[in-house]
Amino acid sequence: MCLYITAVLVTRVGARAAPAVLVMALAALLLPALIGSWHQNVGDAFDEVTPVAIPIVGLAAFGVLQIVKGNDALASARAELERLGAENERNRIARDLHDLLGHSLTTITVKAGLAHRIGAADPARALQEMAEVEMLARRSLADVRAAVSDYREVTLTRELAAAREVLRAAGVTADFPGAVDAVDPANHELFGWIVREGVTNVVRHAHASVCSIRLTAASVELRDDGVGGVAAAGNGLRGLGERVANVGGTVDAGPLQPRGWRLLVRVPAGERS
């Protein structure tokens, strides 16, 4: 009976049952010696085993209790990790789709508008612009599929070339570096995303005539001579902030005087895995 009470008590209250288990073990050890009729009611073997068996059963019950609690905690941790993983994946897809489609749709809009404006005066060029619109639409579809499957290729060289083209179509002079050799290879993809988002914002909002980009091993800076002003951080800048924060970098975005806007991103120097 004492063993059963010990097991139930420990499984219900855990380590707080230790004093009660100790009391029962001492009682099983001392009572037979103090009460002479004890040996007439129970066997000698029981008398010898019970004082030792009570703490052993208590320890065993406590061990089982800890295993059960550990399994519950592990299951809860796994469920939380799955939830966080799903949330991070949703955030990644939303961020990538915003960055990919925002740039592509802006370029398509600019090129379609250019083709409309020059259609009567220069039909051949208008047809060329519309052919490029079709190509961009097809590439955007491929980019969306790649983003959903977590396989997309964004390179600094490609984004600089695409930025030149969209700025040209928007009538903005591109003052870009001729090569990207100065940039740490570990930063090429991140800087590609920054160029994509920064140039998209220039075309959408700046009303600029010149957009310049400067590159170093661990920084990228975009400047324009547009309207400037103070703008709230939209999804694009928030997405860039998340990307840069993931590598321990900083984003500095704001107006220039007397006009214009600057986006400066710095990341820690050195190779990243």
Number of C-alpha atoms within 10 A of each C-alpha: 5 16 19 11 14 25 22 15 20 24 18 13 12 18 16 11 18 18 10 13 25 16 12 20 21 15 14 21 17 13 12 16 12 10 9 9 10 14 13 8 7 11 10 12 8 12 18 13 12 20 20 14 17 24 19 17 20 26 19 15 20 22 15 14 18 15 12 12 12 12 12 12 12 12 12 12 12 12 12 12 12 12 12 12 12 12 12 12 14 13 13 18 17 16 19 22 19 17 21 21 16 18 23 23 16 16 26 22 15 22 25 19 17 18 22 15 12 15 15 10 9 11 13 12 14 21 15 13 23 18 14 16 21 14 12 17 17 11 13 20 14 12 21 19 14 15 19 16 10 13 11 15 11 17 17 22 16 13 21 22 11 18 24 18 16 23 22 14 21 21 16 19 16 20 15 16 13 8 11 16 11 11 17 17 17 15 22 19 17 21 28 20 20 28 23 23 22 26 27 23 17 26 24 16 13 20 18 23 16 18 26 16 20 14 19 13 19 20 20 22 21 22 24 28 21 20 17 21 14 11 10 7 11 8 13 19 19 13 22 22 18 17 18 19 13 11 13 11 17 19 20 11 18 16 19 17 9 10 13 21 23 20 19 18 22 18 20 14 13 11 9 10 3
